[in-house]
Amino acid sequence: MSPRTSKLENLIDVAQETSSDKRRELLEGVADLFLDGGPVLNEQEAEIAADILGRVATEVEREVRARLSNRLADLDNAPVALIRQLANDDIQVARPLLERNGGLSDQDLIDIVNKHGKDHQLSISIRSEVSAKVADALVTKGDDEVVLSLVSNDHAKISRGAMESIVGRSESGAALWEPLLSRKDLPPDLMHDMFWWVSAALKRQIMTDADIDEKLVDQMLVEAERGMMGANEEDEESLNRVERTVRRRMRLGQLNQDSLVQYLRRGQVPEFIAALGYLTDIDQKTARRIVLNPGHEAVAVACRAKRFDLSTFSTIVLLLEGATEGGSSEISATGAVKKQLRRPEEVATLLDLYNQIPIENAQRAMRFWAIRNQPQADVETTAKAAPPTPSNGFAPPPERI
């Protein structure tokens, strides 16, 4: 009889005792069989030991279960049924296993995410390995704190669909901005979606410092633009009077950066928006959004993409700022711009950003924004024609309006 077999038989005798002290002794003793580093239990011994642990673990205090859980968390040969049982226990018991144990399958973790609340979900979100399936469950069931924890975990694999959901949440959750933009697997099109609502500093990061595979992005944009095939060419009947007039000037070659300045000098803001759209090959809805976006960083991107002179951009910013004093950042029904006037140092910072944005980055951003407004049918056609999605999860962007 092996020493382990003899010890196991002694513990089986102890199992007949019902006192709390004996139960704790039994639990610790059986756990030692797995942990003491001696000869491996044979199949029958392991089955008996696991059965004892599973039954006794339900009869001891939470503190004892928590101590057992912590001892088993880093053990490769811990009984799976027991690990699963303890991982579904109170969070004080479950936490070490949820955070560290490798014996829990993806399905085990998904079941726990769906069954338990935030504390269990947070523990799972910080594991050294989080699969895309588990991450999907966390994004679906978790609150903003859980999602933030997941995004902050560089070892978590996040699917394209989950990333879209998280980016959508970030529009009203500023805490997600920096962790999201720090992830190397954030698809560039979703990064550019975030441009519209993140801080000025992060807008600058997106346009100047973003670490993206430019060849991959350009390939995707080419494929998407093939699918558009005139999607930005609006029907004459769908245009309002201002847009028809400006487009006619565009076709006659009468629009340029000086025209934009003249429109603003005359207070013709709707004409300015329409001209900006036609000059930069952007649909009118996106052109309006560019002008409306607080901070004028979007206007900087549009002007930089067309290689406007710095002096022209500076004039445009000052004229937009002064179009109507006071008020919130919006355009009224008559087209009047309402912007809070900026301090000189803020304007200087904006001009400095203009000089820092690489022209190719600005042009790429404008192409992203144009593709975002292509009809859904074109998006589906493009998705079928595009190359397979690479390992970083990047795929042609769906419509996001």
C-alpha positions in Angstrom: 0.0 0.0 0.0 1.4 3.4 -1.0 1.8 6.1 1.6 -0.8 8.2 -0.3 -3.3 5.3 -0.3 -2.8 4.8 3.5 -3.2 8.6 4.1 -6.4 8.6 1.9 -7.8 5.7 3.9 -7.2 7.5 7.2 -9.0 10.5 5.8 -11.9 8.4 4.8 -12.1 7.3 8.4 -12.1 11.0 9.5 -15.0 11.6 7.1 -17.2 9.7 9.5 -16.7 12.5 12.0 -19.3 15.4 11.7 -17.7 18.1 13.9 -16.6 21.3 12.2 -13.0 20.8 13.3 -12.9 17.3 11.8 -14.5 18.6 8.6 -11.8 21.3 8.3 -9.1 18.7 9.0 -10.5 16.4 6.4 -10.7 19.2 3.8 -7.1 20.3 4.4 -5.9 16.7 4.4 -7.5 15.7 1.1 -6.2 19.0 -0.5 -2.7 18.1 0.7 -2.9 15.0 -1.4 -3.1 17.1 -4.5 -0.7 19.7 -3.4 2.2 18.0 -1.6 4.3 17.3 -4.7 4.6 13.6 -4.0 3.6 10.7 -6.3 0.5 11.4 -8.5 -2.7 9.9 -7.3 -4.0 7.1 -9.5 -7.4 7.4 -11.2 -9.3 5.7 -8.4 -7.6 7.6 -5.6 -8.1 10.9 -7.4 -11.8 10.1 -7.9 -12.3 9.3 -4.2 -10.4 12.4 -3.0 -12.3 14.7 -5.4 -15.6 13.2 -4.2 -14.6 13.8 -0.5 -13.6 17.4 -1.3 -16.8 18.2 -3.2 -19.1 16.9 -0.4 -17.2 18.3 2.5 -16.6 21.7 0.8 -20.4 22.4 1.1 -20.4 21.8 4.8 -17.6 24.1 6.0 -17.5 27.8 6.7 -16.9 30.3 3.8 -13.4 31.2 5.2 -12.4 27.5 4.9 -13.7 27.3 1.4 -11.9 30.5 0.4 -8.6 29.1 1.8 -9.1 25.9 -0.2 -9.9 27.9 -3.3 -6.8 29.9 -3.0 -4.7 26.7 -2.5 -6.2 25.1 -5.6 -6.2 28.2 -7.9 -2.7 27.5 -9.4 -3.0 23.7 -9.4 -3.1 22.0 -12.8 -4.5 18.7 -11.5 -7.3 20.1 -9.3 -10.6 18.2 -9.6 -12.6 20.0 -12.3 -15.9 19.4 -10.7 -14.7 20.9 -7.4 -13.1 23.9 -9.2 -16.4 24.5 -11.0 -18.3 24.2 -7.7 -16.0 26.7 -5.9 -15.9 29.1 -8.9 -19.7 29.4 -8.6 -19.5 30.1 -4.8 -19.5 33.5 -3.1 -17.0 35.9 -4.7 -14.6 35.6 -1.7 -14.4 31.9 -2.4 -14.6 32.1 -6.2 -12.2 35.0 -6.9 -8.8 33.1 -6.9 -10.1 30.5 -9.3 -11.9 33.0 -11.6 -8.7 35.0 -11.8 -6.1 32.3 -12.1 -7.2 28.7 -12.5 -6.7 27.2 -16.0 -9.0 24.3 -15.4 -12.1 26.3 -16.1 -13.2 26.0 -19.7 -14.6 28.8 -21.8 -18.1 27.4 -21.4 -17.6 27.3 -17.6 -16.6 30.9 -17.6 -19.4 32.0 -19.9 -21.9 30.2 -17.7 -20.6 32.0 -14.6 -20.7 35.4 -16.4 -24.4 34.7 -17.3 -25.3 33.4 -13.8 -23.5 35.7 -11.5 -23.1 39.5 -11.1 -20.4 42.1 -11.4 -17.9 40.8 -8.9 -17.6 37.4 -10.7 -17.5 39.2 -14.1 -14.7 41.5 -13.0 -12.6 38.6 -11.8 -12.9 36.8 -15.1 -12.1 40.0 -17.0 -8.6 40.2 -15.6 -7.5 36.6 -16.3 -4.2 36.2 -18.1 -6.1 34.7 -21.0 -9.6 35.8 -22.0 -10.9 34.2 -25.2 -13.1 36.1 -27.7 -16.1 34.0 -26.7 -15.7 34.9 -23.0 -15.1 38.5 -23.9 -18.3 38.5 -25.9 -20.3 37.3 -22.9 -18.6 39.9 -20.6 -19.5 42.7 -23.0 -23.1 41.5 -23.4 -23.8 41.0 -19.6 -21.3 43.3 -17.9 -21.8 46.9 -16.9 -19.4 49.7 -17.8 -17.0 48.9 -15.0 -16.7 45.3 -16.3 -16.2 46.4 -19.9 -13.5 48.9 -18.8 -11.7 46.1 -16.9 -11.8 43.9 -20.0 -10.6 46.6 -22.4 -7.7 47.4 -20.0 -6.6 43.7 -20.1 -4.1 43.5 -23.0 -4.4 39.7 -22.9 -8.1 39.7 -23.6 -9.1 38.8 -27.2 -12.0 41.0 -28.3 -14.0 40.2 -31.4 -14.9 42.8 -34.0 -18.6 42.7 -32.9 -17.7 43.2 -29.2 -15.3 46.0 -30.1 -18.1 47.8 -32.1 -20.4 47.5 -29.0 -17.7 48.8 -26.7 -16.9 51.8 -29.1 -20.6 52.5 -29.1 -20.6 52.6 -25.3 -17.6 54.9 -25.3 -19.7 57.7 -26.8 -21.2 58.2 -23.4 -18.4 56.7 -21.3 -15.3 58.8 -21.3 -13.5 56.3 -19.0 -13.3 54.0 -22.0 -11.5 56.4 -24.4 -7.9 56.0 -23.4 -7.9 52.2 -22.8 -9.7 51.7 -26.1 -7.3 53.9 -28.1 -4.4 52.2 -26.4 -5.4 48.7 -27.7 -3.3 47.5 -30.7 -6.3 45.5 -31.9 -8.7 48.4 -32.1 -9.7 48.4 -35.8 -8.7 51.8 -37.4 -12.2 52.5 -38.7 -13.6 52.2 -35.1 -10.8 54.4 -33.9 -11.9 57.1 -36.4 -15.5 56.7 -35.2 -14.3 57.7 -31.8 -12.8 60.9 -33.2 -16.2 62.6 -33.0 -16.6 62.4 -29.3 -13.2 62.0 -27.6 -11.1 64.8 -26.1 -9.0 67.2 -28.1 -5.8 65.4 -26.9 -7.1 62.1 -28.0 -8.2 63.5 -31.3 -4.6 64.6 -31.8 -3.5 61.1 -30.9 -5.8 59.5 -33.5 -4.6 61.8 -36.2 -0.9 61.9 -35.4 0.2 59.0 -33.2 -2.1 56.1 -33.9 -0.1 52.9 -34.5 -2.0 51.2 -37.4 -1.0 49.1 -40.4 -1.3 51.7 -43.1 -1.0 49.2 -46.0 -3.9 47.1 -44.5 -6.0 50.2 -44.0 -5.4 51.4 -47.5 -6.3 48.0 -49.0 -9.6 48.0 -47.1 -10.4 51.5 -48.2 -9.7 50.7 -51.8 -12.1 47.7 -51.6 -14.8 49.7 -49.9 -14.5 52.6 -52.3 -14.9 50.1 -55.2 -18.2 49.1 -53.7 -19.4 52.7 -53.4 -19.2 53.5 -57.1 -20.9 56.9 -57.0 -22.6 56.5 -53.7 -21.7 60.1 -52.8 -23.3 61.4 -56.0 -26.6 62.7 -54.7 -29.7 63.0 -56.7 -30.4 66.6 -57.8 -33.9 66.4 -56.6 -32.8 65.4 -53.1 -30.7 68.5 -52.7 -31.9 71.7 -51.2 -31.5 75.1 -53.0 -28.2 75.9 -51.3 -26.7 72.5 -52.1 -27.8 72.6 -55.7 -26.2 76.1 -56.2 -22.9 75.1 -54.6 -22.7 71.9 -56.5 -23.3 73.8 -59.8 -20.3 76.1 -58.8 -18.3 73.0 -58.1 -19.0 71.5 -61.6 -18.0 74.8 -63.1 -14.7 74.8 -61.3 -15.6 77.8 -59.2 -15.0 76.3 -55.8 -11.7 76.5 -53.9 -10.4 77.3 -50.5 -10.9 81.0 -51.1 -14.6 80.3 -51.8 -15.0 78.8 -48.4 -13.5 81.9 -46.8 -15.8 84.2 -48.8 -18.9 82.2 -47.8 -18.0 82.6 -44.1 -17.2 86.3 -44.5 -20.7 86.8 -45.9 -22.2 84.8 -43.1 -23.3 82.1 -45.6 -22.7 79.1 -43.3 -25.0 76.6 -45.1 -23.1 77.4 -48.3 -19.8 76.9 -46.5 -20.9 73.5 -45.2 -22.1 72.4 -48.7 -18.9 73.7 -50.3 -16.7 71.9 -47.7 -18.5 68.7 -48.5 -18.1 68.9 -52.3 -14.4 70.1 -52.1 -13.5 67.2 -49.8 -15.6 64.5 -51.5 -17.8 64.1 -48.3 -21.5 63.7 -48.2 -23.5 66.7 -46.9 -24.4 65.0 -43.6 -20.8 64.3 -42.8 -19.8 67.8 -43.8 -22.3 69.2 -41.4 -21.0 67.0 -38.7 -17.5 68.2 -39.3 -18.5 71.8 -38.8 -20.6 71.0 -35.8 -18.0 68.9 -34.0 -16.7 70.8 -31.0 -13.1 72.1 -31.1 -12.7 72.4 -34.9 -10.3 69.4 -35.0 -12.5 67.8 -37.6 -12.4 71.0 -39.7 -8.6 70.8 -39.4 -8.6 67.3 -40.7 -10.8 68.2 -43.7 -8.7 71.3 -44.6 -5.4 69.4 -44.1 -6.6 66.6 -46.4 -7.1 69.2 -49.2 -3.7 70.8 -48.4 -5.2 74.2 -47.6 -2.8 76.9 -46.5 -2.4 77.3 -42.8 -3.5 80.9 -43.2 -6.7 79.7 -44.9 -7.5 77.3 -42.1 -6.7 79.9 -39.4 -9.1 82.3 -41.1 -11.8 79.6 -41.4 -11.5 78.9 -37.6 -11.7 82.5 -36.6 -14.7 83.2 -38.9 -16.5 80.1 -37.6 -15.8 81.2 -34.0 -17.2 84.7 -34.7 -20.1 83.7 -36.9 -22.4 84.1 -34.0 -21.2 85.1 -30.5 -22.0 82.8 -27.5 -24.4 79.9 -27.5 -23.8 76.2 -27.6 -21.9 74.3 -30.3 -24.6 73.9 -32.8 -26.1 75.2 -36.0 -29.6 76.6 -35.9 -32.3 75.9 -38.5 -31.2 79.0 -40.4 -27.6 77.7 -40.5 -26.1 80.2 -38.1 -23.1 78.7 -36.3 -23.1 79.1 -32.5 -19.7 78.6 -31.0 -18.2 79.7 -27.7 -15.3 82.0 -28.7 -11.8 80.5 -28.0 -8.9 82.0 -26.1 -5.9 82.9 -28.3 -3.8 80.0 -26.8 -6.5 77.5 -27.7 -6.5 78.8 -31.3 -2.7 78.5 -31.3 -2.9 74.9 -30.1 -5.3 74.1 -32.9 -3.0 75.6 -35.5 -0.1 73.6 -34.1 -2.2 70.4 -34.5 -2.9 71.4 -38.1 0.8 71.5 -38.8 1.3 68.2 -37.1 -1.3 66.1 -38.9 0.3 64.1 -41.7 -1.5 64.9 -44.9 -1.9 61.2 -45.7 -3.5 60.6 -42.3 -6.0 63.4 -42.9 -6.9 62.0 -46.3 -7.3 58.5 -44.9 -9.6 59.9 -42.1 -11.8 61.6 -44.7 -12.1 58.4 -46.7 -13.1 56.6 -43.5 -15.8 59.2 -42.9 -17.0 59.0 -46.5 -17.3 55.2 -46.4 -19.3 55.4 -43.1 -22.2 57.0 -45.1 -22.3 54.6 -48.0 -25.7 52.7 -48.4 -26.0 49.4 -46.6 -26.3 47.5 -49.8 -22.9 48.8 -50.9 -21.4 47.8 -47.5 -22.7 44.3 -47.9 -21.3 44.1 -51.5 -18.0 45.4 -50.3 -17.8 42.9 -47.4 -18.3 40.0 -49.8 -15.6 41.4 -52.2 -13.1 42.3 -49.5 -10.1 40.1 -48.5 -10.6 37.8 -45.5 -10.5 39.4 -42.1 -6.9 39.3 -40.8 -5.9 38.1 -37.4 -6.1 41.5 -35.7 -9.9 41.5 -36.2 -10.0 44.3 -38.8 -12.8 44.1 -41.3 -14.6 46.5 -43.6 -16.7 48.9 -41.5 -20.4 48.5 -41.3 -22.6 51.6 -41.7 -22.6 53.8 -38.7 -24.7 57.0 -38.9 
